[in-house]
Every structure is written in C-alpha cells, then in structure tokens.
C-alpha cells in the first residue's frame, strides 16, 4: 500500500539535511557500533523524523515499512508482504502472513539472505499505526529482537508520531521490549536559526522579521515550511498557506490531532481553552473551564499533548506544585484558533493588510492581531532560552526560567511578568517582550508601569536578589530618558537566531 506521507518525502529527499547535528551523530554512531542497536525516534507529526532517518542511512536501509492510519491488522500485513516483495523483486505477489509472528519470521529469512559485512538497517515507521490493539505487533517485535536481532550486526529503528504512545508502549515497555532501547531521539521542531537555514537551503531569502512572522504562524515544522514559496513576502505566504481555499494549513488542525491521539475530542477541548489564556492555566482552572473530569483521563490528555510538544507546563515563580501552569505553545494551533477557524477576518488579502500596519482594519481586528502577536512572540522567546542566556552572557550560570503572575485583590494591584530568569549569581532578570515593526520606545507612563511591576514582584516574593529589567524586541530599543537607568539589557530578534 502506498502511504501519502511518502510523497512528501520523495519531494524533499533531494534536499540536504539542515541542522539535527546531535540526532545525526546518534544515528551514525549506532551504524558504526559493534553492538546491535534499537533506536526509538519520537516527535510530533510532520517534524521530519522520516526524512532524518532516510537522509542519514540513505541506501543502507535493508527493510522499511510505514504504518497506515486506521488500517486493520490484515491491511498492515498486506503492506508488509508488499514491501518484502519489492526487496526480493518477486514477479508475483508474496503470500500475506497470517499474523505478525509469521511476518517477522519472514523478515528474519530475508535479512539472513541479504547479510553483508556492513550493518543492516531495519526501519519501522509510524509504529503506533502498525501496532493496533490486539494486533500482536509489539510482542512479535520483541520476539524478533530477543531471538534473532540481538545476536546480529543490525540497527532497528522504531519511529512514531504519537509521542506519548511511543514512550508508554515502546520506551517503557514491560514485555519483550523492556530495556531493549539502546538509543532514543526526541526530534523537536526547528528553532529560528534552523528555520532560516532550511529556507536558505531552498533558495528562499527572508530577513529575520519575515522569518519570525512565518514562525509565529506555523512554527518550525519542516513540512509546513516546505510550502513557503520564494518571491512572496511572509504575509503573502501565510495568506496562501493558511487562508486560501487549497492552502496546506487551511484544514490541518482537525486532521492533526486525530492522527496522533485516540478520542482526540478532549485534546482539542484543552487546546481551545488554553488558546484563550496568555498566562496559562492551572489544572483546576482547566477542569473548571472545560468541564472535563479531574482524573486520570485529563492526566493522560495533558501528558500526551505535552509529550507531543503542543503545550508546555511550568511553575510560576515561587509557586507550589499544584499550581503548575499549562500553556499552549504550538504556533500553528494558536494561529488557527485565533484567525482561521472563526473567520474573523474575511475577504481577499486580509492577512496582508492586517499584518502590515493594521491601519486598514477595524479597531477590533487590530487589537486581535496585537494580542496574538504578543502571545506568539512570547512563545518564541520561551523556546529560545539558551539563546537569551547567551546574549546576556550567563550561559554558564545555573538559572531557572519562569513567569510571574499576581492577581489583584481589593486595593492591591496585580501584575504579570512575561518571563524571568532566576540566577544563582544573586540576580533575577525580569523581561518585557514586545513584537513591534520598528524600534520600541519607552515613554513616561510605560516606565512607571515597569517600576510598579518590579515593586509588586519584590513585595510579593520578598526576594533579596537584584532585579534587572531586560527587553526583548524585534528591532531593539530607542534609548531615551525613560529607559536610561531602568533597562539593563536589550535583546533583539538577531539574538534569538543565534546558534
């Protein structure tokens, strides 16, 4: 059976691989290892797992099969026999095995006939789709490894997009695969520098403000970035990819979650609720807003979403474990829910008009864009903490990053600090994060707001550490009498692109 995902791989296979240096090193080390290796490769859908594996191993893969979504065991076994037939160049169809145990015995016979001096490579892609309920796939895979592969010169790669499933069923398997994984790769979306390199690799040259706009709408997912075209601005590309009738991401949202999670309705409910909260929500707040039961079901949903990179959990500064916050950090999901699903902005070239100056849009639309861009840019900054620490010159200083939120009550004012880095050298950096289309200027009122935030933070936390304000803006800060003595460090978009 031909899997549609293979078409994407064929289209981009000729491109040299970008980034992924650590992951490439792990795969190459396994290939040169004197021992048999079983590698689990995890990562959300469309992040480039298959491309990575095929790029590193190339023509050294002796057997490869990709699971088909929603296919029965019988259909998966037909796919298996088809792949065997391709390898042996059989003029007639290969008899389909009755079960996975028979299939793996057939695979052993094939590999024994193809043995060479080099290490053999076997690649099982989208294992969660192969290992359907009661299929016996994982049990047969355990038999294959323990009875035969463990004595061979071989690399077995097990890959899957349902990250939580892979961790639970494969990495933490309690049966025949228990403790058999020798190496583990969790492939993440591109960071900004990798996104820039990927686009340049495709002869697409944007300035970093344009790249940031694209990243805020679709994140560092290679498959999404592959739809970006040269000769168009970031806004034009977003318009085409996300809003046009046949755009790649127009309907991706409701394909994405069911492809990863069983009973994805609850996952979507959580994502939609989190999309409306910039500061994040505690578990109790999620239960209250979603009406979901506060039990194991919700725990599973949150774990699966976090393992797959759609949400992030963190503790606000000085908060207890039960007050852990969950925040939507998947760029595309946030963008979809803010702009595509509700069709707030209709008409031709609406995104181009909205993203340029907001002058040609209504006040409601302009505020909606401003709120989203602030949230999305904060998410980018939180994903680039190593780059921020490097820009501050504190890469070697132990620190913890978090946020701060204090709800106002009565005469007491509340406040929120987007990001803070609590350092072991007795300093806490407090950050203001602003996505702006030119250099940002602090006026008298804004300076007073920052001083008040700092005062509330010190009073609420009772910290004795020195508090230093830092600003992260797209194009820097215009120095004036209001910023002097108040802002200790200024970081720009260029700092986030550092490697």
N, C-alpha and C positions, 0 to 999 in steps of 0.2 A: 504494500500500500504506500502511496506517495504522500508524504506529510507536507502540508503547505508551508511549514516553518523552514523546510529545506530550500524552498525557492528563495527566501531572503538570504540564506547562507550562500547559495550559488551566486546571487547578485553581488555580494560584497566580499566573496572569498579571495578575490584578486587583490584586495587592499592589504597593505602591510599592517600588522597589528600595532595599535597605539597603546602606550602605557603598559599596565599589567606586568611590570617587571618582576615583582615578587612572585606573582602567580606563575609566570612563565618559568622562573627559576625552580619553583617547586616541581612542575611537570617535567622539566628537563633533568632534574636531579633524580626523579623516580625512574626516568628512562635509562639513566646510567647506573642505577643502583644494582648491586649484586644480589639483591633480595627481590622476591615477588612483592608487588605494591598494589594496594587497593586504595584508590583516591576518591573521596566524596567531594563533588563540586556543587556548591549551593549558591543560590542567588535568584532574585526575582525574575519574572518573565521578561524577555527582551533585553536583558542586561549584557548579553554577549558570551554566555558560557560555552555554547556550541562552537562559536567562532574561535574562541580562545583555544579550545581543545584541538580542533581541526587545524588551526594555524600552527600550533606547536608540534603536533605529531604528524601532520600532513599525510604522506602516503604510507606511513608506518602503521596505520590502523588496520588490523587484520580482520576485525569484525565490528560492525556498528549497527545498532538498531535504535530507532526512536519510537517511543510510545505514542499511541494515537489517543487523543482525548475522547472520553466517553465510549471507547470501543470495548467490546466484550473480550473475555479471555480467548475465545475462539478466533476472533478477528486479529488479536495481537499475535497469536501463534501463526496465523496465515502470513502476517507481516514478517515474522521471524523466518519462516521457511522460504519466503521470497528473497530475503537478504542472503540466506545461505546459498540459494540457487544462483544469485548474481555472482557470488565469490567463486563458486566452482564452475561457473559458466555452463550450467546444465541446460541442454536444449529443451528439456521437458520440466514441468513444474515439480518441485520437490514435495514429497508427501508431507502433509502438515502433521506435526507431532500432536499426540492426544493431550498432553499436559506439559507443564514447564520442566518437569524432571526429564522427560524424554527429549525436550528441546535442548537442555543443557548437555545431555549425553551426546546428542548430535553435534553440538558446538565443540565438545572435547575432541571428538573424532576428527572434525575439520581442522582444529588447531594442531593436533598431533601430526597431521599430514603436511601442514604448512610450516612446521618448525624450522627455524634457521638459526644462525649464530647470534642474530640480534634479538632484542627483547620484543616479544609480541605485545600487541596492544588491543584490548577489547573495550569497547565504549558503549555503555548503556545510557541512552539519553532519555530524559523525561520518564524516569523510573516510577514516579507516582502514578503515571498513566498505565505503565506496564503491570504494576503490582496492584491490580484491582482487588477488591475484597474477596477473600476466599479463593484467590487465583492460584496460590501456592508459589508465586514467583520468588519471593524473598527466601522461602525455605529451599527452593531449588538453587537459588544463587548461593546460599550458604553451603549446600552440597557441592556445587561446582568449585567453590573456593577451597573448602576444607578437604575434599577428597582428591582434588587434582591440581588446581591452580597454585596452591601454597607450595607445591614442590616444583614449580615451573619458573622459567625466566619470563615473567609476564607483568604487565601493568593492566589492572582492571579499573576503569573509570566509571563511576556511578554519578549521574548528573540529574538534577531535578529542580524545577522552579518553585514547587511548593516547599519552601524552606523549612517551615516548622515540621512538616511531614517527614522530610529528609532527616532532620535532627532526631525526631522521635523514633522513626521506623528503621533508619539505617545507621546513623551515627551511634544512637543509644540502643541499638537492637539487643534484645535479651536472649535471642535464639542463636542460630548457627553463625550469625554475623557479629556476635558480641566481641568487641575489642579487635575486630579484624581490619578496621580502617587504619591505614598506616599514615595517610596524609589527608588533610582537609583544607579546602579552599572555599572561602566565602567571597564571592565576587560582588563588588559594590558598583553602583553607577559611577560614571566618570566624575571627577572633580572638575573645577573650572579649567585648570591647566590642561587636563586630558581632553576636555571638550574642545578647547582651542586647537590642540594638536590634531584631533580627529577631523575637525573641519578643514584645517590646512592640508591634511592628508588627502582630502577630496577636492583640493584646489578652491576652497571657499575661504575667503579672507575678510573677516569682520573685525572691526575694532572691538575692544573688550566691553564696551557699553552695549553693543549689539548682541554679543555673545551672552552677556548677563540677562538680557531680555528673553532670549531664546531659552536659556537655562531655567529662568523663573516660570516659564510656561510649560516646559516638558521635561526638565531635569536632565541628568547626564545619562540618559538611556540611549545606547548606540542605535538601536532600531528606530527610535523616534528621530534622532539626529540625522539618520540616513535619508530622511525625507526632506531635509533642508536643501534648498537649491541656490546655486550661485547666481549673481545678477539680480537678486531680490534683497530688500532690506530685511531686518529681523521682523519688523511688523508685517511686511508682505508675506513672509514665510509663515508666521503664526496665523495670519488670515487664511492662507491656503490650506495649511495642515490641520487647523483646528475648527475652522468655521465654514469652509466650502463644502458643498454637498458631498463630494467624494474624498474629502480630506481624511488622511490616515487616522487622526485622533478625534474625529467628529463623534464616533460612537465607541471608541476604545474603552471607555470607563466601564460599561456594562458587559464587555467581553473579558476584561482584565480579571476581575475578582472571581467570577465563577470558574475561570480556568485554573485558579490556584486553590480555592477553598470549597469544600463541601458545604452546602447550606450557606452560601455567601450573603444571604439577605442581612444577617446580623452584622457581618463585617461592613457592609455598605451603610447600615444604620449608624454604626460607630464613626465611620469616616465622615459622613454627612454632618453629624453633630460636632465633631472636632473641627470641621472646616469653618465653623462659626465662632470659634473661640481662639483668639490670638495668644492668650496667655497659657492655654492648655487647660485641661480639666482633670480633677481627681477621679478616682474610680467611683466614689459615691455620687459625684456630680454627673458622671456618665450614666449611672443607673437611674438617677432622677430624671434626666432629660430623655433617655432612650426608652425607659420603661422595661428594660431588659432585666432579667433576674440576676441578682448579685450572687453568683455561684460559679461552679466550675465551667459552665458554658461561656460566661463572659471572660473568665480567665483564659480559656482556650482561644477565644476570638482575639483578645488583646495580644497574647503571645504570638499567634500566627501573623497578625498584622505587623508586630514589631520585628519578628524574625525576618519577614519579607521586606522590611525597610519602608513600609507605608507610614508608620507612626514611630515616634520616639518617646521614651519615658525618661524622666529626670526628676531630681529633687530640687525644689526651690530652696534658696539659701536658708540654712538653719531649720528646715522643716523635717518633720518626722516621717518615717517610712510610710505610714498610712496616708500621707498627704502627697505621695508621688503624683506628678502631673504627666498626662499623656497629651501629645501634641501631634497634629497632622503635619508630616514633613515630606510627603510625596508631592512634588511640584505639579505634576500633571493632574492629580486628583483634586488638588486645591483649585487649580485653574479651571478645570472642567466644572466644578460645582459653583464657582464664582461667576463664570461667564458663559459657558456653553450650554449647560443644562437648562437654566431658567430663561435663556434667550433674552436677557435684559437689554442687550444691545442688538438691534436688528438693522438690516439694510446692507448696502454694499460698502466694502472697505471700512467697516465700522471700527475694526481693531486698529487700523492705521490711523484713523482720526483720533481715536481715544488715547492711544499710547504716545502720540506726538506731543500735544500740548494741553489736551483736554479743553481747549478754548472753544471748540466747535461742538461740544457735547453739553448736556444738561448738568446742572449742579449735582444732581443725584449720581449721574454716571461718573462725573469727575471724582467725587468722593469715593465711589465704589472702587475705581481704579487705584486711587491713592491708598486706600485701606489694604487692598490686595497686594500692591507692590511693596508696601511696608512689611507685611507679613511674609511674603515670599523672599524678600531680601534678608530678613532676619533669619529665615531658614537656611539660606545660603551661608550666612556668616557662621551659624551654629555647626554647619558641616565642614567648616574650614578653620576650626580652632587651631590646628597645628600651624597653619599659615599666619594666623593672627598672633600667636605666641612668638613666632619667628620674627615678625615685623616689630614686635615690642622688645625683642632682644631677650626674651625669657624662655627660649626653647628648652633650656636645661634646668629650669626652675620647676620643682614639683608644684602643681596647682590643680584646682578643681574649678570647672566652669558650671555655672548655674544661672538662674534668673531670680528676680525678687519681685514679690507682689504683696502689697498690704492693702487690704480693703478698708476704706474709710468708714468711720462709725461716729455718729454724732458730730461733735466739734472737731474730732481728729480726722485729718486728711489722709487719704490713701495715696498710694503711688505704685508705679510699676517701672522696673529697670529691665531692659531687654535682655541684657547679657552681663554677667560679671565673672571675673576670673580671680579667685581667691588664692593668693600666692603664699608659699612658705617663707618668703623673704619679708613678711610683715606688710605687704601691700595688697590692696584689693583694687583691681581696675574695674571701674563702672563704665559701661558702654552705652552710648546713644548711637542708633543705627538709622541712617537716612538714605533712602533711594531717591536721588534727585538728578535732574537732567543738566545741572551745571554746578559750579562750586556752591557750597552751602554757607550761609551767613547766619551767625547768631545775633539776634537783637537783644535789647534790654530785657524784654519780657521773658524770652526763652532762657536767658542766662539766670534769671530769678527762679524759673521753673527747675532748672538743673540744680541750683543751690538748695532749693527746697527738697528735691528728691534726695539729695545727699544727706540732708539733715534728718529727714524721716527715716532713711535707711540706718543711719548711725544710732538714732534713738531706739528704733525697733530691734536692732540686732545687738546693740551695746558693744559693738566691735571696738577694739583699741587700735586696729590697724590703720595705716594711712590709706586714704581714699583718693584715687586718681581718676579723673574723668578722661575717657578716650572716645573719640568719634570715628565711626566707620561710615564713610560716604563714598559715593561713586566717583566724584571729581575733587574731593578734598574740601578744605575749609578756608573761607576768606577770613584772614586774621583781622580783628578789629579790637576796639577797647573792651568789648563784651566777652571775647574769647580769651584774651590775654590773662594769664593767671588762673583761668578756670579749666581749660582743656590742656591736659598734659601731653596727649599723644593724638595724632591724626593719621588714620589709615585710609587708603583709597582702594578702589577696585583692583588696581595693579597688585596690591599686597595679597589679595585673595587668590590671584593667579600664580603666585609663587609655587615652586615645586618643592 
